[in-house]
Amino acid sequence: MNEEPMGTQTAPAEVDYVAMDEKLRPVTHLLAMDRYQLALDRLHQLVAQGVFLPGEMWRVWQRAADCYYGLLDMKKTTECYWTAIEHTEGLPYKKQCEFFSNYLFILHYVPDMTSAMMRDRHLLYDALFRHVELYAHDPRNPARRHEKIRIGYIAPTFCENILSFFYVQLLTRYDHERFEVYVYALNGGKDQVTDDIERAVTVFRRFTGRELSHDVAQAIYDDEIDILFDLAVHTEGGHTLQVMRYRPAPIQMAGIGYMSTSGMGVMDYFLTDVYVDPPGEHDADFSEELVRLPHSHFCYTPPERATWSEKVWQPRPDGSVLFASFNNFAKINDHMLLLWKRILARVPDAKLLLKNGSKYSWYVRRIKDRARALGLPMDRIIFEDPERLYFDRYKDVDILLDTFPYVGGATTCDALFAGVPIISRYGDRHGTRFGLSLLTNVGLGDLAAATDDEYVEKAVALASDRALLAALHAQITERMKSSPVMDGAGYVRDIETAFEAMWQDYLLHGVRTRGEKRRIFV
């Protein structure tokens, strides 16, 4: 099977990475020290000096994207990736696919990104794979029929990470009488979560990350998987999609770890729920048929580190309020900072804790500079890096403020599990509505806001109602535990019912043609 596109300009057989990387060494060195602006300035100097050959410019644009990402300028980051994607001279096909996935992923950070552009750019991705020879599947072939339906899950790794909090129930609580579960970890890795999954599933295949994507696809095909579920989609360079493109399984599905459509014609289904994508809405935004769960499409399992001391939330004696955001600082755009500025102006005794959700300390300095430039009251803002007692810190928070348009997922669940109320802004597309769905499932839908003004008003109103604030802190943890968001058995049951419906459709009608939607789910 061909690993390269047909009829397009591709890289030479051997790309001289050594020569390119030597030219870029000063930039790479500065990036390693988190000196992003200096790295960008040096890159501009090298380009002005004519150091790079035309076939090396794709690498230059990649490095420029790295610089802008470090500077938290997401719009510039996407522009650089798009230029790299279009600069096909010398660009290896595998890198073009990776850059496209990175570009699509980072679009979710851009505040003025329209739903139409988000959809259209994702649907363009499929053009990279029109040449690919697909595996053949025939439901009438008795040699590939089994007593149990074989479900495959593919992701970069199955170690503890944000994504693992949401898929572990599927891998450890499935019905062994009806299903076999195979796991494909593209980049290996091993920890306690991996061990738990490996003990629970039928087969666990660990790759090194150096295999060609069609070799991984061949392994999946040889395992005779019936339904293959991509948990990562365009995250981490879209390497799972580069396997899915060959259709190694007759039924292919995406979701949980990504915020938009895969854009691929060979992806049949996408997991969602009735709050994120209400029936009759958003279907045109997806290349896949939507599988709408009746409650939450997330099932949260607190990580082992989700423990805290005996400390409990208490209202402050002086009546002051602590707002907070624990989201990745890359999600905090200028528009969000200005909304928080409005909230602080309306609640003069309040402070705002911004806890960096990423490992990069540089982000704290960058957000400080932006907040100062926008006129936020710096004496009322607390900036913190992550720490080991991350979950304990929630007990100091009165109200969590979600980001927008890239809303929280794991941080929202962490906060609800810790008993903290959240004000979440939502929009009109899938990836902006996770907070709305989670809050609604916990019985707190009134804390979700459809507009900026409503977001500010809800935050101010809750901060002013100390009795309601105390009642919510007393109730939310138990509400969360008893909600569909933490009902592992019910969640697995709903998805397994969907799996069986997909399988019956395949037995009756065969493999779907590229982009076909049969509407078997409401």
C-alpha positions as CSV (number, residue, x, y, z in Angstrom):
1,M,0.0,0.0,0.0
2,N,1.2,3.5,-0.9
3,E,2.4,5.8,1.8
4,E,2.7,8.8,-0.5
5,P,0.0,10.8,-2.4
6,M,-0.3,10.3,-6.1
7,G,-0.3,13.1,-8.6
8,T,1.1,15.7,-6.2
9,Q,4.6,17.2,-5.6
10,T,6.3,15.3,-2.9
11,A,9.7,15.3,-1.2
12,P,12.8,13.8,-2.7
13,A,13.6,10.3,-1.6
14,E,15.9,11.5,1.1
15,V,15.2,14.8,3.0
16,D,18.5,16.3,4.3
17,Y,17.2,17.0,7.8
18,V,20.8,17.3,9.0
19,A,21.5,20.3,6.8
20,M,18.2,22.0,7.5
21,D,18.5,21.5,11.3
22,E,22.1,22.8,11.3
23,K,20.9,26.1,9.7
24,L,18.0,26.2,12.2
25,R,20.2,25.3,15.2
26,P,20.3,28.9,16.7
27,V,16.5,29.1,16.6
28,T,16.1,25.6,18.0
29,H,18.5,26.5,20.8
30,L,16.5,29.5,21.8
31,L,13.2,27.6,21.6
32,A,14.6,25.0,24.0
33,M,15.3,27.9,26.5
34,D,11.7,29.2,26.1
35,R,13.1,32.4,24.4
36,Y,10.3,32.5,21.8
37,Q,10.5,36.1,20.7
38,L,14.3,35.9,20.4
39,A,13.9,32.7,18.4
40,L,11.4,34.4,16.1
41,D,13.7,37.4,15.6
42,R,16.6,35.1,14.8
43,L,14.5,33.1,12.3
44,H,13.6,36.3,10.5
45,Q,17.2,37.3,10.3
46,L,18.2,34.0,8.8
47,V,15.4,34.2,6.2
48,A,16.5,37.8,5.3
49,Q,20.0,36.5,4.8
50,G,18.8,34.0,2.2
51,V,20.1,31.0,4.2
52,F,17.4,28.6,3.2
53,L,16.8,26.8,-0.1
54,P,13.2,26.8,-1.5
55,G,12.8,23.1,-0.5
56,E,13.6,24.0,3.1
57,M,11.1,26.7,3.6
58,W,8.4,24.3,5.0
59,R,10.8,23.6,7.9
60,V,11.2,27.4,8.4
61,W,7.4,27.9,8.6
62,Q,7.2,25.0,11.1
63,R,9.7,26.7,13.3
64,A,7.9,30.0,13.0
65,A,4.7,28.2,14.2
66,D,6.6,26.8,17.2
67,C,7.7,30.4,18.0
68,Y,4.2,31.9,17.8
69,Y,2.7,29.0,19.8
70,G,5.2,29.7,22.6
71,L,4.2,33.3,22.4
72,L,0.5,32.2,22.7
73,D,-0.3,33.9,19.4
74,M,-2.6,31.2,18.1
75,K,-3.8,33.0,15.0
76,K,-0.2,33.5,13.8
77,T,0.5,29.9,14.7
78,T,-2.3,28.7,12.4
79,E,-1.2,31.0,9.6
80,C,2.4,29.6,9.7
81,Y,1.1,26.0,9.7
82,W,-1.2,26.8,6.7
83,T,1.8,28.4,4.8
84,A,3.9,25.3,5.5
85,I,1.1,23.0,4.3
86,E,0.8,25.0,1.0
87,H,4.6,25.1,0.6
88,T,4.8,21.7,-1.0
89,E,8.3,22.0,-2.4
90,G,10.5,19.6,-0.5
91,L,7.7,18.9,2.1
92,P,7.5,15.2,2.9
93,Y,3.9,13.8,2.7
94,K,3.9,12.5,6.2
95,K,4.9,16.0,7.5
96,Q,2.2,17.6,5.4
97,C,-0.4,15.3,7.1
98,E,1.0,16.1,10.5
99,F,1.1,19.9,9.9
100,F,-2.5,19.8,8.6
101,S,-3.6,18.0,11.9
102,N,-1.7,20.5,14.0
103,Y,-3.3,23.4,12.1
104,L,-6.8,22.0,12.6
105,F,-6.2,21.4,16.3
106,I,-4.9,24.9,16.9
107,L,-7.8,26.5,15.1
108,H,-9.9,25.7,18.2
109,Y,-7.9,28.3,20.1
110,V,-8.6,31.2,17.7
111,P,-11.4,33.4,19.1
112,D,-12.8,34.7,15.7
113,M,-12.9,31.3,14.0
114,T,-16.3,30.8,12.4
115,S,-18.1,27.5,12.5
116,A,-18.2,27.5,8.7
117,M,-14.5,27.9,8.4
118,M,-13.8,25.3,11.0
119,R,-16.0,22.8,9.1
120,D,-14.6,23.7,5.7
121,R,-10.9,23.4,6.7
122,H,-11.5,20.1,8.4
123,L,-13.3,18.7,5.3
124,L,-10.3,19.7,3.2
125,Y,-8.1,17.3,5.1
126,D,-9.7,14.3,3.3
127,A,-8.1,15.4,0.0
128,L,-4.7,14.2,1.3
129,F,-6.0,10.6,1.3
130,R,-8.0,10.3,-1.9
131,H,-5.2,8.3,-3.5
132,V,-5.0,5.7,-0.6
133,E,-5.9,2.1,-1.4
134,L,-8.4,0.9,1.1
135,Y,-8.7,-2.5,2.7
136,A,-11.7,-4.5,1.4
137,H,-14.4,-5.7,3.7
138,D,-17.3,-8.0,3.0
139,P,-19.9,-8.8,5.6
140,R,-20.7,-12.1,3.8
141,N,-17.2,-13.4,4.4
142,P,-17.6,-16.0,7.1
143,A,-13.9,-16.2,7.8
144,R,-14.0,-12.7,9.3
145,R,-17.1,-13.2,11.4
146,H,-16.6,-13.9,15.1
147,E,-18.7,-15.0,18.0
148,K,-18.2,-11.6,19.6
149,I,-17.9,-8.1,18.1
150,R,-14.3,-7.0,18.1
151,I,-13.8,-3.4,19.1
152,G,-10.4,-1.7,18.6
153,Y,-9.3,1.5,20.3
154,I,-6.4,3.5,18.9
155,A,-4.5,6.4,20.5
156,P,-0.9,7.7,20.7
157,T,-0.6,6.2,24.2
158,F,-2.7,4.6,26.9
159,C,-0.8,6.0,29.9
160,E,-2.4,8.4,32.4
161,N,-3.2,11.7,30.7
162,I,-6.2,14.0,30.2
163,L,-7.7,11.6,27.6
164,S,-7.4,8.6,29.8
165,F,-9.8,10.0,32.4
166,F,-12.5,9.7,29.7
167,Y,-11.9,6.3,28.0
168,V,-10.8,4.1,30.9
169,Q,-14.4,2.9,31.6
170,L,-14.8,1.7,28.0
171,L,-11.7,-0.4,28.2
172,T,-12.2,-1.9,31.7
173,R,-16.0,-2.3,32.1
174,Y,-17.1,-3.7,28.7
175,D,-19.4,-6.7,28.4
176,H,-17.1,-9.7,27.9
177,E,-20.0,-11.8,26.8
178,R,-20.7,-9.7,23.7
179,F,-17.4,-7.9,22.9
180,E,-13.6,-8.4,22.6
181,V,-11.5,-5.3,23.0
182,Y,-8.2,-4.7,21.3
183,V,-6.0,-1.7,22.1
184,Y,-3.4,-0.1,19.8
185,A,-0.9,2.3,21.4
186,L,1.1,4.0,18.7
187,N,3.9,5.3,20.9
188,G,4.2,2.7,23.6
189,G,4.5,4.0,27.1
190,K,3.6,2.2,30.3
191,D,2.3,3.2,33.8
192,Q,-0.4,2.1,36.3
193,V,-3.2,3.1,33.9
194,T,-1.6,1.1,31.1
195,D,-1.3,-1.9,33.4
196,D,-4.9,-1.7,34.4
197,I,-6.0,-1.5,30.8
198,E,-3.7,-4.3,29.7
199,R,-5.2,-6.7,32.3
200,A,-8.7,-5.8,31.3
201,V,-8.6,-6.0,27.5
202,T,-8.5,-9.0,25.1
203,V,-5.3,-7.8,23.3
204,F,-3.0,-4.9,23.9
205,R,-0.6,-4.0,21.1
206,R,2.2,-1.5,21.8
207,F,4.1,0.1,18.9
208,T,7.3,2.1,19.0
209,G,6.2,5.2,17.0
210,R,8.6,4.4,14.2
211,E,6.4,2.0,12.2
212,L,4.9,3.1,8.9
213,S,1.2,3.9,9.3
214,H,0.2,1.2,6.8
215,D,2.1,-1.4,8.8
216,V,0.0,-0.5,11.9
217,A,-3.1,-0.6,9.7
218,Q,-2.1,-4.1,8.5
219,A,-1.8,-5.3,12.1
220,I,-5.3,-4.0,12.8
221,Y,-6.7,-5.6,9.6
222,D,-5.0,-8.9,10.5
223,D,-6.6,-8.8,13.9
224,E,-10.0,-8.7,12.1
225,I,-11.3,-5.7,14.1
226,D,-15.0,-5.0,13.4
227,I,-15.2,-1.5,14.8
228,L,-12.2,0.8,15.2
229,F,-12.5,3.8,17.5
230,D,-10.0,6.7,17.1
231,L,-9.8,8.4,20.5
232,A,-7.2,11.1,19.5
233,V,-8.2,12.2,15.9
234,H,-6.2,15.4,15.1
235,T,-4.4,15.7,18.4
236,E,-0.6,15.0,18.6
237,G,-0.1,15.4,14.8
238,G,-3.0,13.2,13.7
239,H,-1.0,10.0,13.7
240,T,-4.0,7.9,14.5
241,L,-5.8,9.2,11.4
242,Q,-2.9,8.3,9.2
243,V,-3.7,4.7,10.2
244,M,-7.5,5.1,9.9
245,R,-7.1,6.4,6.3
246,Y,-6.6,2.8,5.1
247,R,-9.9,1.7,6.6
248,P,-8.4,-1.3,8.4
249,A,-11.8,-2.0,9.9
250,P,-15.2,-2.1,8.2
251,I,-16.6,0.4,10.7
252,Q,-14.7,3.4,11.9
253,M,-15.5,5.9,14.6
254,A,-14.0,9.0,16.2
255,G,-14.5,11.1,19.3
256,I,-13.9,11.8,23.0
257,G,-10.4,13.3,22.5
258,Y,-11.2,15.8,19.8
259,M,-13.5,18.8,19.4
260,S,-14.6,18.7,15.7
261,T,-15.0,16.3,12.8
262,S,-12.1,14.2,11.6
263,G,-13.1,15.5,8.1
264,M,-12.3,12.0,6.7
265,G,-14.6,10.2,4.3
266,V,-13.6,6.8,5.7
267,M,-14.7,7.8,9.2
268,D,-18.3,6.6,9.6
269,Y,-19.4,7.8,13.1
270,F,-18.5,10.5,15.6
271,L,-19.5,10.3,19.3
272,T,-21.4,13.2,20.8
273,D,-24.5,13.9,23.0
274,V,-27.8,15.7,22.8
275,Y,-26.5,18.8,24.6
276,V,-23.3,19.3,22.6
277,D,-25.1,18.6,19.3
278,P,-28.9,18.8,19.7
279,P,-30.8,16.5,17.3
280,G,-31.2,18.2,13.9
281,E,-28.3,20.6,14.6
282,H,-24.6,20.5,13.5
283,D,-24.9,17.4,11.3
284,A,-23.5,19.3,8.3
285,D,-20.4,20.2,10.4
286,F,-19.3,16.6,10.3
287,S,-18.2,14.2,7.7
288,E,-19.4,11.4,10.0
289,E,-22.8,10.4,11.2
290,L,-23.3,11.7,14.7
291,V,-23.9,9.1,17.5
292,R,-25.8,11.2,20.1
293,L,-25.8,9.7,23.6
294,P,-28.9,10.6,25.6
295,H,-26.8,12.2,28.4
296,S,-23.1,12.9,28.3
297,H,-20.6,11.7,25.7
298,F,-17.9,12.1,28.4
299,C,-17.5,9.6,31.2
300,Y,-15.1,11.0,33.8
301,T,-13.0,8.8,36.0
302,P,-11.0,10.8,38.5
303,P,-7.2,10.1,38.3
304,E,-5.4,8.5,41.2
305,R,-4.0,11.9,42.0
306,A,-7.5,13.4,42.5
307,T,-7.1,13.3,46.3
308,W,-6.8,16.1,48.8
309,S,-6.3,16.6,52.5
310,E,-9.2,17.1,55.0
311,K,-9.3,20.7,53.9
312,V,-12.9,21.8,52.9
313,W,-14.2,24.9,51.2
314,Q,-15.2,27.7,53.6
315,P,-16.5,31.2,52.7
316,R,-14.0,33.9,53.6
317,P,-14.7,35.8,56.8
318,D,-14.3,39.1,54.9
319,G,-16.9,38.1,52.3
320,S,-14.4,38.3,49.4
321,V,-14.6,36.0,46.4
322,L,-11.9,34.0,44.6
323,F,-12.6,33.4,40.9
324,A,-10.2,31.1,39.1
325,S,-9.2,29.4,35.8
326,F,-7.2,26.2,35.8
327,N,-7.2,25.8,32.0
328,N,-4.2,25.7,29.8
329,F,-3.0,29.3,29.4
330,A,-3.0,28.8,25.6
331,K,-6.9,28.9,25.9
332,I,-6.8,32.3,27.5
333,N,-7.2,34.9,24.7
334,D,-7.4,38.7,25.0
335,H,-11.2,38.6,24.7
336,M,-11.4,36.3,27.7
337,L,-9.1,38.5,29.8
338,L,-11.3,41.5,29.0
339,L,-14.4,39.6,30.1
340,W,-12.7,38.7,33.4
341,K,-11.7,42.4,33.7
342,R,-15.4,43.3,33.5
343,I,-16.2,40.7,36.2
344,L,-13.6,42.0,38.6
345,A,-14.8,45.6,38.0
346,R,-18.3,44.5,39.1
347,V,-17.1,42.5,42.1
348,P,-14.6,44.9,43.7
349,D,-13.7,42.6,46.6
350,A,-12.9,39.6,44.3
351,K,-9.5,38.2,43.2
352,L,-8.7,36.0,40.2
353,L,-6.4,33.0,40.4
354,L,-4.9,31.9,37.1
355,K,-3.4,28.5,37.5
356,N,-1.3,27.4,34.6
357,G,-2.6,24.1,33.3
358,S,0.4,23.3,31.2
359,K,4.0,22.5,32.0
360,Y,5.4,25.6,30.5
361,S,6.3,28.3,33.0
362,W,6.9,30.8,30.2
363,Y,3.1,30.9,29.7
364,V,2.7,32.6,33.1
365,R,5.0,35.4,32.1
366,R,3.3,35.8,28.8
367,I,-0.2,36.0,30.3
368,K,1.0,38.5,32.9
369,D,2.3,40.7,30.1
370,R,-1.0,40.5,28.2
371,A,-3.1,41.1,31.3
372,R,-1.1,44.2,32.2
373,A,-1.3,45.5,28.6
374,L,-5.1,45.1,28.7
375,G,-5.4,47.1,31.9
376,L,-6.4,44.3,34.3
377,P,-5.9,45.1,38.0
378,M,-2.7,43.2,38.5
379,D,-2.8,43.5,42.3
380,R,-6.0,41.4,42.3
381,I,-4.6,38.5,40.0
382,I,-2.7,35.5,41.3
383,F,-0.6,33.6,38.8
384,E,0.5,30.1,39.6
385,D,2.3,27.2,37.9
386,P,1.0,23.6,38.3
387,E,1.9,21.8,41.5
388,R,1.6,18.4,43.1
389,L,-1.4,19.5,45.3
390,Y,-3.3,20.7,42.2
391,F,-6.6,19.2,43.4
392,D,-6.3,20.7,46.9
393,R,-6.1,24.1,45.4
394,Y,-9.6,23.8,44.1
395,K,-10.8,24.0,47.8
396,D,-9.6,27.6,47.9
397,V,-11.7,28.6,44.9
398,D,-15.2,30.0,45.1
399,I,-16.1,30.1,41.4
400,L,-14.3,28.7,38.4
401,L,-14.4,30.7,35.1
402,D,-14.3,28.6,32.0
403,T,-12.4,29.8,28.8
404,F,-13.9,30.3,25.3
405,P,-14.0,29.2,22.5
406,Y,-11.7,26.4,23.6
407,V,-13.6,25.4,26.7
408,G,-12.5,23.1,29.5
409,G,-13.1,19.4,29.6
410,A,-11.0,17.7,32.2
411,T,-10.6,20.9,34.2
412,T,-14.4,21.3,34.3
413,C,-14.8,17.7,35.5
414,D,-12.0,18.1,38.1
415,A,-13.7,21.3,39.4
416,L,-17.1,19.7,39.7
417,F,-15.6,16.6,41.4
418,A,-14.0,19.0,43.8
419,G,-17.3,20.8,44.4
420,V,-16.6,24.0,42.7
421,P,-19.3,25.8,40.6
422,I,-18.3,26.9,37.1
423,I,-19.5,29.6,34.8
424,S,-19.1,28.3,31.2
425,R,-19.6,30.2,28.0
426,Y,-20.9,28.2,25.0
427,G,-21.3,28.7,21.3
428,D,-22.9,27.1,18.3
429,R,-20.4,24.3,17.5
430,H,-19.4,21.0,19.0
431,G,-16.1,22.0,20.7
432,T,-17.5,25.1,22.4
433,R,-20.4,23.2,24.2
434,F,-18.6,20.7,26.5
435,G,-19.2,23.0,29.6
436,L,-22.9,23.3,28.7
437,S,-23.3,19.5,28.5
438,L,-21.3,18.7,31.6
439,L,-23.2,21.3,33.7
440,T,-26.5,20.2,32.4
441,N,-25.8,16.6,33.2
442,V,-24.9,17.6,36.8
443,G,-28.1,19.7,37.1
444,L,-26.4,23.0,36.8
445,G,-27.3,24.1,33.3
446,D,-28.2,27.6,34.6
447,L,-24.5,28.3,35.0
448,A,-23.9,28.0,31.3
449,A,-24.0,31.3,29.3
450,A,-24.9,31.7,25.6
451,T,-23.4,35.3,25.3
452,D,-20.5,37.3,26.7
453,D,-22.9,39.6,28.6
454,E,-24.7,36.6,30.1
455,Y,-21.4,35.1,31.1
456,V,-20.4,38.2,33.0
457,E,-23.9,38.6,34.6
458,K,-24.0,35.0,35.8
459,A,-20.5,35.3,37.4
460,V,-21.4,38.5,39.2
461,A,-24.8,37.2,40.4
462,L,-23.3,34.0,41.8
463,A,-20.5,35.9,43.5
464,S,-23.1,38.2,45.1
465,D,-25.3,35.3,46.4
466,R,-23.3,33.9,49.3
467,A,-26.1,31.5,50.4
468,L,-26.4,30.0,46.9
469,L,-22.6,29.8,46.6
470,A,-22.3,27.9,49.9
471,A,-25.2,25.5,49.0
472,L,-23.5,24.7,45.7
473,H,-20.2,24.0,47.3
474,A,-22.0,21.6,49.7
475,Q,-23.8,19.8,46.9
476,I,-21.8,19.7,43.7
477,T,-19.4,16.8,44.5
478,E,-22.3,14.4,45.3
479,R,-24.3,15.7,42.2
480,M,-21.2,15.0,40.1
481,K,-20.8,11.5,41.5
482,S,-24.4,10.6,40.9
483,S,-24.7,12.2,37.5
484,P,-24.4,10.5,34.0
485,V,-20.9,12.0,33.8
486,M,-19.6,9.5,36.3
487,D,-22.0,6.6,35.6
488,G,-19.5,4.2,34.0
489,A,-21.9,1.3,33.7
490,G,-24.6,3.3,32.0
491,Y,-22.1,5.0,29.7
492,V,-20.5,1.8,28.5
493,R,-24.0,0.3,28.1
494,D,-25.1,3.2,25.9
495,I,-22.0,3.0,23.7
496,E,-22.2,-0.8,23.4
497,T,-25.8,-0.5,22.2
498,A,-24.6,1.9,19.6
499,F,-21.8,-0.5,18.6
500,E,-24.4,-3.3,18.0
501,A,-26.5,-1.0,15.9
502,M,-23.5,-0.1,13.7
503,W,-22.6,-3.8,13.4
504,Q,-26.1,-4.7,12.3
505,D,-26.1,-1.9,9.7
506,Y,-22.8,-3.2,8.3
507,L,-24.2,-6.7,8.1
508,L,-27.2,-5.5,6.1
509,H,-25.6,-2.9,3.9
510,G,-21.9,-3.4,3.9
511,V,-19.1,-0.8,4.2
512,R,-20.2,2.8,3.7
513,T,-19.0,4.7,0.7
514,R,-16.8,7.7,1.3
515,G,-18.8,10.2,3.4
516,E,-22.0,8.2,3.3
517,K,-24.5,8.9,6.1
518,R,-27.2,6.3,6.6
519,R,-28.9,8.1,9.5
520,I,-29.3,5.0,11.7
521,F,-28.9,7.2,14.8
522,V,-31.3,10.1,15.7
